[in-house]
Amino acid sequence: MKDYYKILELDKEASQEDIKKAYRKMSKKYHPDTSQGDDTKFKDVNEAYSVLSNEGKKKKYDMGVDPDAETTFRPGSGGPFGGFGVNFGFGDDIFEEVFKKYNMNFDGGSGYRSRGPRKMNGGDIKVELRLAMEDVFNGKKVEIPLKRKEFESGNYVEKQRTFKINIKKGFQPGKPVVLHNEGHRGANGGRNGNIVIIPTLRKHNFFNHRNSHLFCDIELTIPQIVLGDTVKIKNVDGEIVDIDIPPRSNDGDTIEIRGKGLPVSESSRGKMIVRIHASYPKELTQDQIYIIQSLGETLQSKNEFNF
């Protein structure tokens, strides 16, 4: 039989407290992760402690009787110590860290047990969904085909899935729509990921948007800007909106119409903001030139500018 006292550097009169202290010291010394690490000696230290820390086995060992009949060694347990399970009988932070490294649980008294397969959380799937501006007014039901990782027979496999989502009227572009637990699948009790859908709007051929407001630019003739007028604009949802141009407006002025922007909810909408620009004719008839000249003679022209 091996000399367990020599392995732990003890004499036969050592108390249980001495045995425990010696075990801690020798385990730290020969642990495989230390500079003096030695797998063989580390196993011997555990084997020696499992016998000497058990009063019944220690008595038999001291009498020269093989204690195997009541040994705590369990061949084939698959631990990191050559296939032996060891009853340590006390807890210590360093040993808990050791067992975490080897994916095992340390219970501070009943030994260690295999944790089994490690939990693996599933990742999120992020999707950018490009929609037309009309969809904000009407809402839209969309089918999204995605490849989702699923765990089968110990391995991840990709499977095609189609998810149906309802984009409600008045949704906010850029605000995520989350399908909880529908992302990549977790394994061994790990949580599933989510599907995170970010709706964005495609560029409109007339309107721009910011938050719930619609913006557009229109060109008006000089008489419309000077004298005022009423023009009509077709909104995104097809509604015809009347825009009143105040007399003596200026190039670049903006006109705000409340409640004609993008929907925020079933009963609330943002503004439509119209910016006006003067349209200058590139070609004029002789009659038009005469009228403009006559107008210029009646108005005081500015020829000098001082800062």
Residue pairs with C-beta under 8 A, 6 or more apart in sequence:
1 61
1 64
1 66
2 44
2 47
2 48
4 47
4 48
4 51
4 52
4 61
5 11
5 12
5 14
5 48
5 52
7 26
7 41
7 44
7 45
7 47
7 48
8 14
8 19
8 22
8 23
8 26
8 45
8 48
8 49
8 52
9 22
9 26
10 18
10 19
10 22
10 52
12 62
14 22
14 52
16 53
16 55
19 49
19 52
19 53
20 53
20 89
20 90
23 45
23 48
23 49
23 53
23 88
24 92
26 41
26 45
27 42
27 45
27 46
27 94
27 95
28 34
28 94
29 36
30 36
30 37
30 38
30 41
30 42
30 45
31 37
31 42
31 98
32 38
32 39
32 42
33 98
33 101
39 82
42 81
43 81
43 82
43 84
46 81
46 84
46 86
47 73
47 84
47 86
49 86
49 88
50 57
50 71
50 72
50 73
50 84
50 86
50 87
51 57
51 58
51 61
51 67
51 71
52 58
52 61
53 87
53 88
53 89
54 67
54 70
54 72
54 87
56 70
57 67
57 70
57 71
60 66
60 67
60 70
61 67
72 85
72 86
72 87
72 111
73 84
73 85
73 86
74 84
74 85
75 83
75 84
76 83
77 83
77 84
77 85
77 114
78 114
79 85
79 86
79 102
79 104
79 112
79 114
80 102
80 104
85 111
85 112
86 111
86 112
87 110
87 111
88 95
88 106
88 108
88 109
88 111
88 112
89 109
90 108
90 109
91 106
91 107
91 108
91 109
95 106
96 106
98 106
99 105
99 106
99 112
103 114
103 115
103 118
104 112
104 113
104 114
104 115
105 112
105 113
105 114
105 115
106 112
107 113
116 188
117 187
117 188
118 188
119 186
119 187
119 188
119 189
119 190
120 151
120 186
120 187
120 188
120 190
121 186
121 190
121 191
121 192
121 193
122 149
122 183
122 184
122 185
122 186
122 187
122 190
122 191
122 192
122 193
123 149
123 183
123 184
123 193
124 183
124 184
124 193
124 194
124 195
124 196
125 146
125 148
125 182
125 183
125 184
125 193
125 194
125 195
125 196
126 196
126 198
127 144
127 146
127 195
127 196
127 197
127 198
128 198
128 200
129 142
129 144
129 167
129 197
129 198
129 199
129 200
130 200
130 201
130 202
131 140
131 142
131 167
131 173
131 199
131 200
131 201
131 202
132 201
132 202
132 204
133 201
133 202
133 204
133 207
133 209
133 236
133 262
134 236
134 237
135 167
136 169
136 170
136 171
136 173
136 201
136 236
136 262
136 263
137 169
137 236
137 237
137 262
137 263
138 169
138 237
139 166
139 167
139 168
139 169
139 170
139 171
140 166
140 167
141 164
141 165
141 166
141 167
142 164
142 165
142 166
142 167
143 162
143 163
143 164
144 162
144 163
144 164
144 165
144 197
145 160
145 161
145 162
146 160
146 161
146 162
146 163
146 195
147 158
147 159
147 160
147 161
148 158
148 159
148 160
148 161
148 182
148 183
148 184
148 185
149 156
149 157
149 158
149 159
149 184
149 185
150 156
150 157
150 158
150 159
150 184
150 185
151 157
151 185
151 186
151 187
156 187
163 179
163 182
163 195
165 177
165 179
165 197
167 177
167 199
169 263
169 266
170 262
170 263
170 264
170 265
170 266
170 268
171 177
171 199
172 211
172 212
172 264
173 199
173 200
173 201
173 209
174 198
174 199
174 200
175 198
175 199
176 196
176 197
176 198
177 196
177 197
177 198
177 199
178 194
178 195
178 196
178 197
179 194
179 195
179 197
180 194
181 191
181 192
181 193
181 194
182 192
182 194
182 195
183 192
183 193
183 194
183 195
183 196
184 192
184 193
185 192
185 193
186 192
186 193
201 209
204 236
206 216
207 214
207 215
207 216
207 236
208 214
208 215
208 216
209 215
209 261
209 262
211 270
212 261
212 262
212 263
212 264
212 269
212 270
212 271
213 261
213 262
213 270
213 271
213 272
213 273
214 235
214 236
214 260
214 261
214 262
214 270
214 271
214 272
214 273
215 273
215 275
216 233
216 272
216 273
216 274
216 275
217 274
217 275
217 276
217 277
218 231
218 233
218 243
218 274
218 275
218 276
218 277
219 276
219 277
219 278
219 279
220 229
220 231
220 245
220 276
220 277
220 278
220 279
221 278
221 279
222 278
222 279
222 280
223 229
224 231
224 245
225 245
225 249
225 250
225 251
225 276
225 278
226 247
226 248
226 249
227 247
228 244
228 245
228 246
228 247
228 248
228 249
229 245
230 242
230 243
230 244
230 245
231 242
231 243
231 245
232 240
232 241
232 242
232 243
233 240
233 241
233 243
233 272
233 274
234 240
234 241
235 241
235 260
235 272
236 262
239 260
241 257
241 260
241 272
243 255
243 257
243 274
244 255
245 255
245 276
246 255
249 276
251 276
251 277
251 278
252 275
252 276
252 277
253 275
253 276
254 273
254 274
254 275
254 276
255 273
255 274
255 275
255 276
256 271
256 272
256 273
256 274
257 271
257 272
257 273
257 274
258 271
259 269
259 271
260 269
260 271
260 272
261 269
261 270
261 271
261 272
261 273
262 269
262 270
263 269
264 270
281 288
284 292
